[in-house]
Amino acid sequence: MNHTPPMIDGICASRLYLEKLPTPPSTIFAFLCQKFPHIAPQQWQERFYQGLVLGHDFVALHIHSPYHHGQTIYYYREVVDEVVVPFEHHIIFENTDIMVVDKPHFLTVSPAGEYVKQTLLTRLKHETGNPDLSPIHRLDRETAGLILISKNPATRHLYQALFAKRTITKTYHAIAPFDKNLITPLDINLHLERGEPFYTMRVNPDKTPNTHTHLSLLDVKAEFAKYELRPTTGKLHQLRVHLHHLGIPIKNDPYYPQICHKAKADFGQPLQLLAHALAFVDPINGTDYFFQSKQTLVL
């Protein structure tokens, strides 16, 4: 028997262990409502009715199935009224171990929170039928461009090591205000830590730098410029915080310098940040690879 149930439209089942509780609920349905209070009971009812909650043998459970600790169940996630992202991804390279994908703006990489179907990973799994796809590195929802995807769990660690050992070159393009007093090229070394609110990052000038980005100027037009960014570390929002710290926040950034929440279906004014290129020596076949996004940022 396979270790997990089959995918449904690119969505893999989530695995959940039924723990021993001081006061166990009578049914698995009651346990799920208790464990995930942010999900309405009506949604769990609908998942049971649609056969989207399975037992350890992958057989659909019903709403009155009793709770027994020590069992493992599976369920398929969904988001009611999930907004469709009207932009396409493009696979620009693949072999037996990896694929390189050109991601559009506004498409989250992995299922999380309010995004499940409308994620790059779900789309790719549905397109390829491969449930083992996994991103090797991070790329924000707002950022477009290249991301490296593992196809083979047996070799995934070899490609993860490229990032851990910093033997892969990542090149980004960004459009931000032009500051004639900023001398480029320059190296940015800062300590980044979680900010407030929790999904943002901030600079702590009192701590040893834990991030590095090399910045150079590519072009200037009126009050804006196109910059090339080459990070050697990969902290959350690193490039966005680095440019904000320099006084040149990236154009259309919804978090820096201030948070500006937009409607879910608002796809105007994309963040002007592009993962432009990836270069590395393949750890399996020794090939020198250089990949470049087909997307561009226009001044």
Secondary structure as GFF3:
##gff-version 3
##sequence-region A 1 299
A	DSSP	beta_strand	14	17	.	.	.	ID=ss1
A	DSSP	alpha_helix	28	35	.	.	.	ID=ss2
A	DSSP	alpha_helix	41	49	.	.	.	ID=ss3
A	DSSP	beta_strand	53	54	.	.	.	ID=ss4
A	DSSP	beta_strand	72	75	.	.	.	ID=ss5
A	DSSP	beta_strand	90	94	.	.	.	ID=ss6
A	DSSP	beta_strand	98	103	.	.	.	ID=ss7
A	DSSP	alpha_helix	120	128	.	.	.	ID=ss8
A	DSSP	beta_strand	134	135	.	.	.	ID=ss9
A	DSSP	beta_strand	144	150	.	.	.	ID=ss10
A	DSSP	alpha_helix	156	164	.	.	.	ID=ss11
A	DSSP	beta_strand	169	177	.	.	.	ID=ss12
A	DSSP	beta_strand	186	190	.	.	.	ID=ss13
A	DSSP	beta_strand	192	194	.	.	.	ID=ss14
A	DSSP	beta_strand	201	203	.	.	.	ID=ss15
A	DSSP	beta_strand	211	221	.	.	.	ID=ss16
A	DSSP	beta_strand	224	231	.	.	.	ID=ss17
A	DSSP	alpha_helix	238	245	.	.	.	ID=ss18
A	DSSP	beta_strand	273	281	.	.	.	ID=ss19
A	DSSP	beta_strand	288	292	.	.	.	ID=ss20
###
